[in-house]
């Protein structure tokens, strides 16, 4: 359980920094800054706090990022960084589902 929390938290922090870098790079990527802040905060909370609300947040926010990337941007316009974000989001979503299922027991 600890390993899944630390894995998800670390991936969210890395993704948050990466979103921030890409968000500041060009003006068309400014919406990425919102995900950068959300991912950084959730990642740090997941590493340092063990609450059910944080686990729910780490399920909802990456799911929103995954849906935004696949619907708004479209699969044909993806590049390496977007594929990496999608993979990170899917790993975090899977870990969050497992953590929520274990938390209920």
MODELLER restraints for C-alpha pairs under 7 A, 6 or more apart:
rsr = mdl.restraints
at = mdl.atoms
rsr.add(forms.Gaussian(group=physical.xy_distance, feature=features.Distance(at['CA:1:A'], at['CA:99:A']), mean=6.89, stdev=0.5))
rsr.add(forms.Gaussian(group=physical.xy_distance, feature=features.Distance(at['CA:4:A'], at['CA:95:A']), mean=5.99, stdev=0.5))
rsr.add(forms.Gaussian(group=physical.xy_distance, feature=features.Distance(at['CA:5:A'], at['CA:46:A']), mean=6.22, stdev=0.5))
rsr.add(forms.Gaussian(group=physical.xy_distance, feature=features.Distance(at['CA:5:A'], at['CA:47:A']), mean=6.38, stdev=0.5))
rsr.add(forms.Gaussian(group=physical.xy_distance, feature=features.Distance(at['CA:6:A'], at['CA:47:A']), mean=5.54, stdev=0.5))
rsr.add(forms.Gaussian(group=physical.xy_distance, feature=features.Distance(at['CA:8:A'], at['CA:92:A']), mean=5.14, stdev=0.5))
rsr.add(forms.Gaussian(group=physical.xy_distance, feature=features.Distance(at['CA:8:A'], at['CA:95:A']), mean=6.60, stdev=0.5))
rsr.add(forms.Gaussian(group=physical.xy_distance, feature=features.Distance(at['CA:9:A'], at['CA:43:A']), mean=3.95, stdev=0.5))
rsr.add(forms.Gaussian(group=physical.xy_distance, feature=features.Distance(at['CA:9:A'], at['CA:44:A']), mean=6.24, stdev=0.5))
rsr.add(forms.Gaussian(group=physical.xy_distance, feature=features.Distance(at['CA:9:A'], at['CA:46:A']), mean=5.26, stdev=0.5))
rsr.add(forms.Gaussian(group=physical.xy_distance, feature=features.Distance(at['CA:9:A'], at['CA:47:A']), mean=5.33, stdev=0.5))
rsr.add(forms.Gaussian(group=physical.xy_distance, feature=features.Distance(at['CA:10:A'], at['CA:43:A']), mean=6.30, stdev=0.5))
rsr.add(forms.Gaussian(group=physical.xy_distance, feature=features.Distance(at['CA:11:A'], at['CA:88:A']), mean=6.55, stdev=0.5))
rsr.add(forms.Gaussian(group=physical.xy_distance, feature=features.Distance(at['CA:12:A'], at['CA:39:A']), mean=5.19, stdev=0.5))
rsr.add(forms.Gaussian(group=physical.xy_distance, feature=features.Distance(at['CA:12:A'], at['CA:40:A']), mean=6.27, stdev=0.5))
rsr.add(forms.Gaussian(group=physical.xy_distance, feature=features.Distance(at['CA:12:A'], at['CA:43:A']), mean=4.80, stdev=0.5))
rsr.add(forms.Gaussian(group=physical.xy_distance, feature=features.Distance(at['CA:13:A'], at['CA:39:A']), mean=6.14, stdev=0.5))
rsr.add(forms.Gaussian(group=physical.xy_distance, feature=features.Distance(at['CA:13:A'], at['CA:40:A']), mean=4.78, stdev=0.5))
rsr.add(forms.Gaussian(group=physical.xy_distance, feature=features.Distance(at['CA:13:A'], at['CA:43:A']), mean=5.09, stdev=0.5))
rsr.add(forms.Gaussian(group=physical.xy_distance, feature=features.Distance(at['CA:13:A'], at['CA:44:A']), mean=6.89, stdev=0.5))
rsr.add(forms.Gaussian(group=physical.xy_distance, feature=features.Distance(at['CA:15:A'], at['CA:39:A']), mean=6.84, stdev=0.5))
rsr.add(forms.Gaussian(group=physical.xy_distance, feature=features.Distance(at['CA:15:A'], at['CA:85:A']), mean=6.84, stdev=0.5))
rsr.add(forms.Gaussian(group=physical.xy_distance, feature=features.Distance(at['CA:16:A'], at['CA:35:A']), mean=6.81, stdev=0.5))
rsr.add(forms.Gaussian(group=physical.xy_distance, feature=features.Distance(at['CA:16:A'], at['CA:36:A']), mean=4.05, stdev=0.5))
rsr.add(forms.Gaussian(group=physical.xy_distance, feature=features.Distance(at['CA:16:A'], at['CA:37:A']), mean=6.50, stdev=0.5))
rsr.add(forms.Gaussian(group=physical.xy_distance, feature=features.Distance(at['CA:16:A'], at['CA:39:A']), mean=4.81, stdev=0.5))
rsr.add(forms.Gaussian(group=physical.xy_distance, feature=features.Distance(at['CA:16:A'], at['CA:40:A']), mean=4.92, stdev=0.5))
rsr.add(forms.Gaussian(group=physical.xy_distance, feature=features.Distance(at['CA:17:A'], at['CA:36:A']), mean=6.30, stdev=0.5))
rsr.add(forms.Gaussian(group=physical.xy_distance, feature=features.Distance(at['CA:19:A'], at['CA:32:A']), mean=5.56, stdev=0.5))
rsr.add(forms.Gaussian(group=physical.xy_distance, feature=features.Distance(at['CA:19:A'], at['CA:33:A']), mean=6.36, stdev=0.5))
rsr.add(forms.Gaussian(group=physical.xy_distance, feature=features.Distance(at['CA:19:A'], at['CA:35:A']), mean=6.74, stdev=0.5))
rsr.add(forms.Gaussian(group=physical.xy_distance, feature=features.Distance(at['CA:19:A'], at['CA:36:A']), mean=4.91, stdev=0.5))
rsr.add(forms.Gaussian(group=physical.xy_distance, feature=features.Distance(at['CA:20:A'], at['CA:32:A']), mean=6.69, stdev=0.5))
rsr.add(forms.Gaussian(group=physical.xy_distance, feature=features.Distance(at['CA:20:A'], at['CA:33:A']), mean=5.34, stdev=0.5))
rsr.add(forms.Gaussian(group=physical.xy_distance, feature=features.Distance(at['CA:20:A'], at['CA:36:A']), mean=5.08, stdev=0.5))
rsr.add(forms.Gaussian(group=physical.xy_distance, feature=features.Distance(at['CA:22:A'], at['CA:29:A']), mean=6.60, stdev=0.5))
rsr.add(forms.Gaussian(group=physical.xy_distance, feature=features.Distance(at['CA:23:A'], at['CA:29:A']), mean=4.73, stdev=0.5))
rsr.add(forms.Gaussian(group=physical.xy_distance, feature=features.Distance(at['CA:23:A'], at['CA:30:A']), mean=4.86, stdev=0.5))
rsr.add(forms.Gaussian(group=physical.xy_distance, feature=features.Distance(at['CA:23:A'], at['CA:31:A']), mean=6.96, stdev=0.5))
rsr.add(forms.Gaussian(group=physical.xy_distance, feature=features.Distance(at['CA:23:A'], at['CA:32:A']), mean=5.02, stdev=0.5))
rsr.add(forms.Gaussian(group=physical.xy_distance, feature=features.Distance(at['CA:23:A'], at['CA:33:A']), mean=5.19, stdev=0.5))
rsr.add(forms.Gaussian(group=physical.xy_distance, feature=features.Distance(at['CA:24:A'], at['CA:30:A']), mean=6.82, stdev=0.5))
rsr.add(forms.Gaussian(group=physical.xy_distance, feature=features.Distance(at['CA:42:A'], at['CA:54:A']), mean=6.86, stdev=0.5))
rsr.add(forms.Gaussian(group=physical.xy_distance, feature=features.Distance(at['CA:42:A'], at['CA:58:A']), mean=6.43, stdev=0.5))
rsr.add(forms.Gaussian(group=physical.xy_distance, feature=features.Distance(at['CA:45:A'], at['CA:54:A']), mean=6.82, stdev=0.5))
rsr.add(forms.Gaussian(group=physical.xy_distance, feature=features.Distance(at['CA:46:A'], at['CA:54:A']), mean=6.27, stdev=0.5))
rsr.add(forms.Gaussian(group=physical.xy_distance, feature=features.Distance(at['CA:55:A'], at['CA:96:A']), mean=5.79, stdev=0.5))
rsr.add(forms.Gaussian(group=physical.xy_distance, feature=features.Distance(at['CA:55:A'], at['CA:100:A']), mean=6.52, stdev=0.5))
rsr.add(forms.Gaussian(group=physical.xy_distance, feature=features.Distance(at['CA:58:A'], at['CA:96:A']), mean=6.28, stdev=0.5))
rsr.add(forms.Gaussian(group=physical.xy_distance, feature=features.Distance(at['CA:59:A'], at['CA:93:A']), mean=5.17, stdev=0.5))
rsr.add(forms.Gaussian(group=physical.xy_distance, feature=features.Distance(at['CA:59:A'], at['CA:96:A']), mean=5.53, stdev=0.5))
rsr.add(forms.Gaussian(group=physical.xy_distance, feature=features.Distance(at['CA:62:A'], at['CA:89:A']), mean=5.07, stdev=0.5))
rsr.add(forms.Gaussian(group=physical.xy_distance, feature=features.Distance(at['CA:62:A'], at['CA:93:A']), mean=6.58, stdev=0.5))
rsr.add(forms.Gaussian(group=physical.xy_distance, feature=features.Distance(at['CA:63:A'], at['CA:89:A']), mean=6.89, stdev=0.5))
rsr.add(forms.Gaussian(group=physical.xy_distance, feature=features.Distance(at['CA:63:A'], at['CA:93:A']), mean=6.81, stdev=0.5))
rsr.add(forms.Gaussian(group=physical.xy_distance, feature=features.Distance(at['CA:66:A'], at['CA:86:A']), mean=5.80, stdev=0.5))
rsr.add(forms.Gaussian(group=physical.xy_distance, feature=features.Distance(at['CA:66:A'], at['CA:89:A']), mean=6.33, stdev=0.5))
